[in-house]
Amino acid sequence: MRDAFAEAMARILARAGGPGRIIAALSGGIDSVVLLHLLSRWRAGRKGGPEIIAAHLDHGWRGEAAREDREFSRRLAEGLAFAFAGREAGAAGAAGPGREEAGRRLRLLFFADLAGADGAIALTGHQADDQIETILLQLRRGAHRRGLAGMDEFTRLAVPPGRTIEVGRPLLGFRRAEIAAYARKERLEWREDASNRDPAFARNRIRNRTLPILEALLPGFGSRLLVRAARLAREEAELAGQGRELAGRLAREEAGGRFFRLPEAAFRRPEALVYALRLVLEEETALRLPNRRTLAGLFRLAEAGKPGESLNLPGRFRAVREPEGIFFSPPAEAAPPRPEGIILPDPPFSLPVSGLAVTAEWLPSPGRPPEADARNPEAEWFDPAALRWPLRLRPPRPGERFRPLGAPGSRKIQDILVDLKIPRSRRRLPLVLADREGAVWLWPCRLAERVKLAGPLAQALRVEIRAGKAAR
């Protein structure tokens, strides 16, 4: 088992790019105890290597039993010469099924806080029987191929707001019986969590009721399911790569959401198109594993939807069919600024304004906007000498005129929007970034000619106004 564990660690750390810190999740249960013990053996055979921290989270659900779990975990970590980090999270939610997801979010936040800005990976004690249970749970909710492929040995998970944590599962290739045999052989002690027998949780019902029946009726069911899941995972990885490539070419951020262009050629690879649409959907809504019904509705909208037709998505997002593609529209949660607008502070600053995330910073002038910002409609660069302070963020005024970059003269903003062929579904915005002389940026469409970067400058002002993901 130690050799197979070492091979799994090598794969995980290679995919993580050689992190300088490992955060080992330690609940005190048998899986996490075996994980920590194997990590101690793995470390003993290496010179140097990443720092290892045993991380224990008290969710605030189990009173005195949880405090005993924490003390047990602390003693175990110290006995194996690992650093120990504990956190009391308070009650993550009322007892019941919703508590599992609340606990998951708290754990990821804990891991991300321990990771900090340094390269770090969190390791969990998920094993093959957890994988079987996860696949059956996904089957129950009608997940697409990725859900039925189960957990990956290595993954990056979102930690709102705006962070990610890399997670490795080096025990995923071992069955529960193998882990128990290892624990007995090494004479390890662990804690039993009584909530693992609570039938209020769907995972417990599958573990304690459904799986024993399936194994009795279909001997070897679990092993065959794992083989099938591994095959699906390989197919998933290939199709996800195709979808990522397609989304990179066809999707762009626009008007606070995402526009996905749909040329006729996109439908020649329907499965890759589904994966590309799913990728955009997940990135825009932060939805994990959208179910088959949502994906089928989205593909039908792409394939046969008429302009103006829309599909409601989780989180009050909408997908709107337009003549040339689909616009993923964020929820209209925040009212636009008042007609007089909001005066912004002197740069540098980063602050929320009317549901947007506005950042302004002084940077060495690049002469012209870098390629990444040239493709990003939510960022612009300004010649500070051309600005007449202060800056103000406001809606366009009736009849207001604006001279876009490269244009021979000024025109009404409304006429500019018509010429840009921006459909009404994307006209919840724009806004205007203005100085004392008028509009300097018709966001997120055009920069004003009079404030463009021109010639060598010691400093330039970069402003980014983010909607959608950044403002949620």
Phi, psi and omega in degrees: 000324180296321180294316180295324177296316180298322178295319178296319179297320179298317179296315184295313183292328177295318180292331179277354178078028177070062182295152179272353182216139175244130176251110183264116179292125184230101177273336188103350176284171188299319183296314182289329177294315177296320177303312182294322180294317177295324177297323179294320176292320179297317180295323183297334181267013183232153173258127183071224180096176185290154171293143180239128178239127173275123187244122181239127179247124172267109184289346181085026183258334198237017171058231185297323179300322180292321178296324176292322176301317182295317180294321177299314182296320179297315180296320180297312181299314181293324178295332178264008177065038174255148169295148182235135175231124179239150177218137171261116187271348190077172183297122181277355181157164180293158178300140179140179187300324182294347183292327182299314180292322177298318178296321178299315180298319179296320180295315180298321178296319177299313179299316182296322178295320178291327180293323181061211181272351181281161175292123182211156175226141175263135176250135178241163183268021179300134181234184191296326179289327171298322178299314179300314180298318180298318180297318179293324175296318179292323176298320180298324182266005176075038182291159175280185186308320184297320178295322181284346174281347177080196181282147175268155178295333179220136178206161172248127184243142179285140175234094182300146359264120167079017178240165173226159174223135176275135184233130176244149182230078187288351178263006188295340179271003183247139176281160182302322181294323178296319181293319178295321179295320178297316181298320180292318181299320182271002179055047179275152174250152178207173181253144176258130179264114183297335181293344177291350177256000183286116183288357177293338182263131183300321180299320179294322178296320178294316183294314190266343182239301189293310184298316177302323179292315180297319179293326178290320181281325184230080182307134182083010183304312184299317181295319179294324178295322178294321178297315179296320180296321179297321178295318178296324180296321178294316177298319180300315182298319180293314181290324178298321177297318178296319179294322180295319179295319181293316180296324179298328181273328191254343184254143176213148176288138185197132173052039177081359178227215180221129176257128181247108181288142184232074173291162182303326182295337181296333183276358178287339176238077188300322181292319177296324178295318177302316182292324177294315177298320179296319179300313179296318179301314181293319181292323182284321187257354186058028180276128178269130175049068177302143186280173185300321183297316180297314181294320179295319178296322180292319180292322178297321178297320179292318188279320189230000182292147178265150179308132183097339178290146184222164179229127176284133181244162178303151179075020179065022170278162176223147169253123184245125178281129177238167184306326185252003181167205181237135174254124176271107188263127178287162179294141179276069186281322188255139175289147178294162178304155176300159183306325180283346176083187182236126178283128182271150178289170176293139177294157000276151175201162173212116186204156176279138178223112176051045178082003177250158174253113186250126180231134175229135183212147174272131181221155173303136185292128177274002183087316173211159183302137176302159184303319182299319180282333177297332178267357185254106183290350182263009178225141176216157178245141185231147169279111185296332180291339181272350182274145176246098189290156002275171175268150183222140175252124185205167173287160174297146178271150179305127178075007183295140181254155186207137177253104180290161178305127178084354181278149181287339181197183182271156178217167176293138181301320181299320179293323178298317181296322178296316180294328178286353179057042177277114181298159182300331180297341179251018180255018170302326170247168035265174168243172178238128166266121188231152168250196184293337182269348180135197186292133174247345179208119172271094189275135001255049189248305190215145172268151177281144180301322189286349182244012183292156173294130181216113177077179183290134178226149176289320181221153173229159178257122174255127178239133176234130177239110187254134172242180178069240188303315188290336184261356182282000000 
